[in-house]
């Protein structure tokens, strides 16, 4: 049976990549209405983030019926259970065998068109739990700026933990599969966004921290941020919040202190290179510019970066500047000056550097196989000056990019170092007060390597990195420093019983 599974995995890998089918096309299976609804929800929750709501592919391969029907249902179920070398995690232990078989049958059917969401639907979902005038007027008598938000993805909760005392202060229902947490410019509010499109605003001054507002902007989302600009054009810090949706493909701008929805803007349009219309250009990462009253939105499928000017939103107007970058845009972060935003086009093996001051593409940098930086990491290299770095999903390597076109022009927007690490990974983290650079190896097919972190020294950058195993609990990922920079918190995925 194990041999059969290996053979089927190999056949599937070939058939998804090749034009000629490996099997005769199977007849579409029958699903009852309840089975179809359940399979669709599992797909939206677990699979759409990489393969697309319409199954056209992006980070993951295209899963439209002409691709999937040539693969037997039982073979698809094996792939779901075991994962792939391309980065899909194994779903065994997370989904039941019956659920994996159900999703495999669903993948043989034509993808359903999910519903659109109008402003009426978004507004109907909005809940102002605690009005602004009813919230605390002063911070708690704790070091609240060292609170940690910890995502419990599959149970739809976020816990707020006191980083000094290690007490769990509150555990809040935030929606399914929270993807990220972002803090407001002031640090008082923590915003979560789930893959179910639900945004939640957590007030850290409440005792205990609690939900102040929530809203559902669609059925699939992954990024949220608040306005950060303060300058000649006004003070917009935390005036607005924005959520970018995977489905419907749009973004929603809200009031920063209440999440009241103000504006919905579609992102449907044409690919930057071939000018083909794309029905599902999803909003990937979002950051807020410090150089203009603008949000920076990365549109995955079309390869376009939007600079969304919110300075005239009081009059109901937003304007967009479109910067052609590269497909398929994913995660990214600021350089040390917060002038340049670096975002991975991971399926093109490149990083785009966006100049938010001159509002143009500064460079496209080829890094390695499927860069995935999270926010990336900044430090000053002893030889190359200010740099930014990304790990890769497709190979065990950290690419280090020069980011100082004024002080070190000969190294700017070039990969100046390629540092080998133990395994393929997703995130990198450092802190201005720490000499350590932490990289996860979570995508390694070696289970023991996936349970390690690689630690690189800034001061001895050429030395052999340290491969650190913290426990045998499970895979390690999502490193976060405390405020002082002398402690690192690490999340454990697929935790085993102790």
C-alpha positions in Angstrom: 0.0 0.0 0.0 2.8 2.4 0.8 4.5 1.7 -2.5 1.2 2.3 -4.3 0.9 5.7 -2.6 4.4 6.7 -3.6 3.7 5.7 -7.2 0.5 7.7 -7.3 2.2 10.7 -5.8 4.8 10.5 -8.6 2.2 10.1 -11.3 0.2 13.1 -9.9 3.3 15.3 -9.9 3.9 14.5 -13.5 0.3 14.9 -14.6 -0.2 18.3 -13.0 2.9 19.6 -14.8 2.6 17.9 -18.2 0.1 18.6 -21.0 -0.6 14.9 -21.6 -2.9 13.2 -19.0 -1.5 10.2 -17.0 -5.0 8.7 -16.7 -8.2 8.5 -18.7 -10.5 11.3 -17.6 -12.9 10.1 -14.9 -16.6 10.8 -14.9 -17.5 13.6 -12.5 -18.6 12.1 -9.1 -21.9 12.8 -7.6 -22.2 14.8 -4.4 -25.3 15.5 -2.4 -26.1 19.1 -1.7 -24.9 18.7 1.9 -21.7 17.0 0.8 -21.0 19.7 -1.8 -21.6 22.5 0.7 -19.2 20.8 3.2 -16.5 20.2 0.6 -16.8 23.7 -0.7 -16.3 25.1 2.7 -13.3 22.9 3.5 -11.8 24.0 0.1 -12.4 27.7 0.8 -11.0 27.4 4.3 -8.0 25.2 3.6 -7.1 25.4 -0.1 -8.2 28.6 -1.7 -5.4 30.7 -0.3 -2.9 28.9 -2.5 -4.9 27.5 -5.4 -7.5 30.3 -5.7 -11.2 30.4 -5.0 -11.8 29.6 -8.7 -9.0 27.0 -8.6 -6.9 28.7 -11.3 -3.7 28.4 -9.2 -1.1 30.9 -7.9 1.3 29.7 -5.2 -0.2 26.3 -5.7 -1.0 24.6 -9.1 -4.1 25.0 -11.1 -6.8 22.6 -9.9 -9.5 23.2 -12.5 -11.4 20.0 -13.7 -9.4 19.5 -16.9 -6.3 19.1 -14.6 -7.9 17.1 -11.8 -10.3 14.7 -13.6 -7.3 12.8 -15.0 -6.3 11.9 -11.5 -8.2 9.2 -9.6 -10.0 10.4 -6.5 -8.0 8.0 -4.3 -4.7 9.5 -5.7 -5.8 13.0 -4.9 -6.7 11.9 -1.4 -3.2 10.5 -0.9 -1.6 13.8 -2.0 -3.8 15.7 0.4 -2.7 13.4 3.2 1.0 13.4 2.4 1.6 16.9 1.1 3.9 17.8 -1.7 7.6 18.8 -2.2 6.3 22.1 -3.6 5.3 23.2 -0.2 1.7 22.0 0.4 1.5 20.7 4.0 0.3 17.2 4.8 -3.4 17.4 5.8 -3.5 14.0 7.6 -4.2 14.6 11.3 -5.9 17.9 10.4 -8.5 16.7 8.0 -10.1 13.3 8.5 -9.8 10.6 5.8 -13.4 11.1 5.0 -12.9 14.9 4.6 -9.9 14.4 2.3 -11.8 11.9 0.1 -14.7 14.4 0.0 -12.5 17.3 -1.1 -10.9 15.0 -3.7 -14.3 14.2 -5.2 -15.1 17.9 -5.1 -12.0 18.7 -7.1 -13.4 16.7 -10.0 -16.4 19.0 -10.2 -16.6 22.4 -11.9 -15.7 25.1 -9.3 -18.8 27.0 -8.1 -18.9 30.8 -8.4 -18.8 32.2 -4.9 -21.1 35.0 -4.0 -20.2 38.7 -4.4 -20.4 40.9 -1.4 -22.0 44.4 -1.5 -21.7 47.2 1.0 -25.1 46.2 2.4 -23.8 42.8 3.3 -20.5 44.1 4.7 -22.3 46.7 6.8 -24.8 44.1 8.1 -21.9 42.1 9.5 -20.4 45.1 11.3 -20.6 45.0 15.1 -19.4 47.8 17.3 -19.0 45.9 20.5 -17.6 48.7 22.6 -18.2 52.3 21.5 -15.1 54.6 21.5 -16.5 56.7 24.4 -17.0 53.6 26.5 -13.4 52.3 26.2 -10.7 52.8 28.9 -9.2 56.3 29.0 -5.8 55.1 30.2 -3.6 52.0 29.7 -3.6 49.1 32.2 -1.0 48.9 35.0 1.0 46.4 33.0 3.7 46.5 30.4 0.9 46.3 27.7 3.4 47.2 25.0 4.9 43.8 25.5 1.7 41.9 25.0 1.8 39.0 22.5 -1.1 38.0 20.3 -1.0 34.3 19.7 -3.1 32.8 16.9 -4.9 29.5 17.5 -5.7 29.0 13.8 -7.9 26.0 13.5 -10.2 26.8 16.5 -10.7 30.5 15.4 -9.2 32.1 18.5 -6.5 34.6 19.5 -4.9 34.6 22.9 -3.4 37.8 24.4 -0.4 36.9 26.6 1.5 39.2 29.0 5.1 38.9 27.7 6.5 39.9 31.1 4.5 37.5 33.4 3.6 34.9 30.7 -0.1 35.0 31.8 -2.8 34.3 29.3 -4.9 37.5 29.8 -7.7 36.6 27.4 -8.7 34.1 24.7 -11.0 35.6 22.1 -13.2 34.3 19.4 -11.9 36.0 16.2 -13.1 33.9 13.3 -11.7 30.9 11.4 -8.1 30.6 10.4 -6.7 34.0 11.5 -3.9 34.7 9.1 -2.2 37.7 10.6 -2.3 40.2 13.5 -1.4 43.8 13.0 -1.1 46.5 15.7 -2.3 50.1 15.2 0.3 52.9 15.0 -0.3 53.7 18.6 0.1 50.1 19.6 -3.2 50.1 21.5 -5.2 48.1 19.1 -4.5 44.7 17.6 -6.3 43.8 14.4 -6.8 40.2 13.2 -8.0 39.0 9.8 -9.1 35.5 9.1 -9.3 33.4 6.0 -13.1 33.6 6.5 -13.0 37.4 5.8 -13.7 38.4 9.4 -11.7 41.3 10.9 -11.6 41.8 14.6 -10.3 44.8 16.6 -8.8 44.0 20.0 -8.4 46.7 22.6 -5.2 46.0 24.6 -6.2 48.7 27.2 -9.3 46.8 28.3 -8.8 44.6 31.4 -8.7 41.9 30.2 -8.0 42.7 26.6 -11.3 42.3 24.6 -13.0 42.8 21.3 -14.0 46.4 20.5 -15.4 45.8 17.0 -15.6 43.2 14.3 -16.7 43.0 10.6 -16.8 40.5 7.8 -15.6 41.9 4.5 -16.1 38.9 2.3 -15.6 35.1 2.5 -11.8 34.9 2.2 -9.2 37.4 3.2 -5.6 37.5 4.5 -4.3 41.0 5.2 -5.2 44.1 7.2 -3.5 47.4 8.2 -4.2 50.9 9.5 -3.1 54.2 8.1 0.3 55.4 9.4 1.0 58.6 7.5 1.6 61.9 9.5 3.1 64.8 7.6 2.4 67.9 5.6 -0.8 66.5 4.2 -2.2 65.8 7.7 -2.2 63.3 10.5 -3.9 60.1 9.4 -2.4 57.8 12.0 -5.0 55.1 12.7 -7.7 57.1 11.0 -8.5 54.3 8.5 -8.2 50.5 8.4 -8.1 48.4 5.2 -8.8 44.7 4.5 -7.8 43.1 1.3 -9.9 40.1 0.1 -9.2 37.0 -1.8 -12.9 36.6 -2.5 -14.6 38.7 -3.6 -11.4 40.3 -5.1 -11.7 43.7 -3.6 -10.5 45.8 -0.7 -12.6 47.5 2.0 -11.6 50.7 3.8 -13.1 51.3 7.3 -12.8 53.7 10.2 -9.7 52.8 12.1 -11.3 53.1 15.6 -14.6 51.3 14.9 -14.2 49.2 11.7 -17.3 51.0 10.3 -17.1 50.3 6.5 -16.7 53.3 4.2 -15.6 52.2 0.8 -15.3 49.0 -1.3 -13.1 48.9 -4.4 -12.8 46.0 -6.8 -9.3 44.7 -7.9 -10.5 42.9 -11.0 -8.4 43.8 -14.0 -5.7 42.8 -16.4 -2.3 41.2 -15.9 0.5 43.7 -16.1 2.5 41.7 -18.7 0.0 39.9 -21.1 -3.0 42.2 -20.5 -5.3 39.3 -20.0 -8.4 39.9 -17.9 -8.3 38.0 -14.6 -11.5 37.4 -12.7 -9.8 36.8 -9.4 -6.9 39.2 -8.7 -6.6 38.7 -5.0 -5.2 41.2 -2.5 -2.1 39.6 -0.9 0.0 41.7 1.5 -0.9 45.2 2.6 1.3 47.8 4.3 0.7 51.5 5.1 3.0 54.1 3.6 4.9 56.4 5.9 5.7 58.7 3.0 2.2 59.6 1.7 -1.4 59.1 2.8 -1.6 55.8 1.0 -2.0 52.1 1.5 0.3 49.7 -0.5 -1.8 46.8 -1.8 -0.2 43.9 -3.7 -2.5 42.3 -6.3 -1.3 38.7 -6.6 -2.5 37.5 -10.0 -2.1 40.6 -12.0 1.4 41.5 -10.7 0.3 45.1 -9.9 1.1 47.1 -6.8 -1.6 49.6 -5.9 -0.8 52.8 -4.0 -4.3 53.7 -2.7 -4.6 57.4 -1.7 -7.1 57.8 1.2 -6.6 61.5 1.8 -9.9 62.5 0.2 -12.0 59.6 1.6 -14.1 62.1 3.6 -15.5 63.1 0.2 -15.9 59.4 -0.8 -13.0 59.4 -3.1 -9.9 57.1 -3.3 -7.4 57.3 -6.1 -5.0 54.5 -7.2 -1.5 54.6 -8.6 -0.7 51.3 -10.4 2.9 50.1 -10.4 3.7 47.1 -12.7 5.8 44.7 -10.7 5.7 40.9 -11.2 3.3 38.0 -10.8 2.5 36.4 -8.3 2.8 38.9 -5.5 2.7 37.6 -2.0 4.3 38.7 1.3 6.8 41.5 1.9 8.1 44.2 4.3 9.9 47.5 4.6 13.5 48.2 4.3 15.1 49.9 7.4 14.2 53.4 6.2 10.5 52.5 5.5 10.9 54.1 2.0 11.2 50.9 0.1 8.7 48.0 0.3 10.1 44.7 -0.8 7.5 42.1 -1.9 8.0 38.5 -3.1 6.7 37.4 -6.5 7.2 33.9 -5.3 6.2 31.9 -8.3 8.5 34.0 -10.5 11.4 33.6 -8.0 11.8 37.4 -7.6 11.4 40.2 -5.1 10.1 43.6 -6.3 11.4 46.7 -4.5 8.8 49.5 -4.5 9.9 53.1 -3.9 7.0 54.6 -2.0 8.6 58.1 -2.1 9.0 58.4 -5.8 6.1 56.0 -6.2 7.7 53.6 -8.8 9.3 50.2 -9.2 12.9 50.5 -8.0 14.1 47.0 -9.0 13.2 43.4 -9.6 15.6 41.1 -7.9 15.9 37.4 -8.7 16.6 35.6 -5.4 15.9 31.8 -5.5 13.2 29.2 -5.6 9.9 30.7 -4.3 10.9 33.5 -1.9 8.6 33.8 1.1 9.8 36.6 3.4 6.8 37.2 5.7 7.9 40.7 6.6 11.6 39.9 5.9 14.4 41.0 8.1 16.6 44.1 8.2 20.1 44.5 9.6 23.4 46.2 8.7 25.8 43.9 7.0 29.5 44.4 7.9 30.5 44.5 4.2 27.4 45.5 2.3 25.6 48.0 4.6 21.9 48.0 5.1 20.3 44.7 3.9 17.0 42.9 3.8 16.6 39.2 3.6 14.1 36.4 2.7 14.0 32.6 3.1 12.5 30.4 0.4 9.8 27.8 0.1 11.5 26.0 -2.7 15.1 25.7 -1.4 17.0 25.9 1.9 18.6 29.3 1.4 18.3 32.9 2.7 18.9 35.6 0.1 20.3 38.8 1.4 19.6 42.0 -0.6 21.4 45.3 -0.4 18.9 48.2 0.2 21.0 51.3 0.4 21.2 53.0 -3.1 22.7 56.2 -1.6 25.4 54.9 0.7 26.1 51.6 -1.0 24.9 52.0 -4.6 27.1 49.2 -6.0 25.2 46.7 -3.8 21.7 48.2 -4.0 19.0 45.8 -5.2 21.4 42.9 -5.6 21.6 39.6 -3.8 24.8 40.1 -1.9 24.7 36.9 0.1 23.1 33.5 -0.2 23.2 31.8 3.2 22.4 28.1 3.2 20.0 26.9 6.0 18.8 23.5 7.1 15.5 23.4 5.2 13.0 25.2 3.1 11.1 27.7 5.2 8.6 30.5 5.5 9.8 33.2 7.9 12.8 35.1 9.1 13.1 37.4 12.1 15.6 39.6 13.9 15.6 42.6 16.2 17.7 45.8 16.3 19.1 44.9 19.7 19.8 41.3 18.9 22.8 39.7 17.1 20.7 36.8 16.0 18.7 36.1 12.8 16.2 33.3 13.1 14.9 31.3 10.2 12.4 28.4 10.3 12.9 25.2 8.3 9.2 24.1 8.5 8.8 23.0 4.8 11.6 20.5 5.1 10.5 17.0 4.2 12.8 15.7 6.9 10.5 15.8 10.0 13.5 16.3 12.4 14.8 19.3 10.3 11.3 20.8 10.3 11.5 20.8 14.1 14.5 23.1 14.1 15.3 26.8 13.7 18.5 28.1 12.0 20.2 30.9 13.8 22.6 33.2 11.9 25.0 35.7 13.6 24.9 39.3 12.3 28.4 40.1 13.6 29.9 36.8 12.2 27.8 36.6 9.1 30.1 34.2 7.3 30.2 31.7 10.1 28.4 28.4 9.9 24.8 28.9 11.1 23.6 27.1 14.2 20.8 24.6 13.7 18.8 24.7 17.0 16.3 22.1 18.1 14.1 23.4 20.9 11.9 20.3 21.5 10.3 17.3 19.8 6.8 18.8 20.1 6.4 19.5 16.4 7.3 21.9 13.6 8.6 25.3 14.6 7.6 28.5 12.8 6.6 32.2 13.4 9.3 33.6 15.6 8.6 36.9 17.4 10.8 39.0 19.6 9.6 40.7 22.8 9.8 44.4 23.0 13.3 44.4 24.6 14.8 42.2 22.0 16.2 39.7 24.5 13.5 36.9 24.1 12.1 35.0 21.1 8.7 33.4 21.1 8.2 30.5 18.7 5.0 28.8 17.5 4.7 25.0 17.3 2.7 23.5 14.5 1.4 19.9 14.5 2.2 19.6 18.2 2.6 16.0 19.4 1.4 14.7 22.8 4.2 15.1 25.4 
